[in-house]
Amino acid sequence: MTSEAGTGETRARVSLLASHWFWLFALVAVSAAFDYWGDVSREGSAFAAAPLAWLGYTLASTATLCALAWGLAWLLGRLPIPQLAADTAGVALAIAAHLLLTGPLWASLLWDEAMTFDAPGLPVLAGALTYLFYRGLFLFARQLFRPPPSRA
């Protein structure tokens, strides 16, 4: 851990609201909520016929995706690689795991109709690039809202 300049104290934990993970998961949750609403609000769709089952699948898969992304990024961050690379790989691996393992698992447990999952290549690439773009925006926003240095 690094010391705060001039204080001799170790750097305090980053607050929840300052964490890029918090805002990423908030965006994912809002996106999943809008996706769920769009699915169940279509008259005659399989989702509208079983909204609670689809809610269960949506909640389980979203929570699993977020937990895997954070957990894998944390695990990879323990390796001697840059943290941004570990975080990006964690997100990419979580997307791949969702498409190959956890998505089909939750579908088999919570949904009674056959679900088709994409091959992971393009979604993983798109997700990793989107994550890097998000991190750039997050860094820009942090710089923009950082208070000016004290002149005292």
Secondary structure, DSSP 8 states (H G I E B T S, - for coil): --B-TTT--B-----GGG-HHHHHHHHHHHHHHHHHHHHHTSTT-HHHHSHHHHHHHHHHHHHHHHHHHHHHHHHHHTSSS-HHHHHHHHHHHHHHHIIIIIHHHHHHHH--S------SHHHHHHHHHHHHHHHHHHHHHHHHHS------
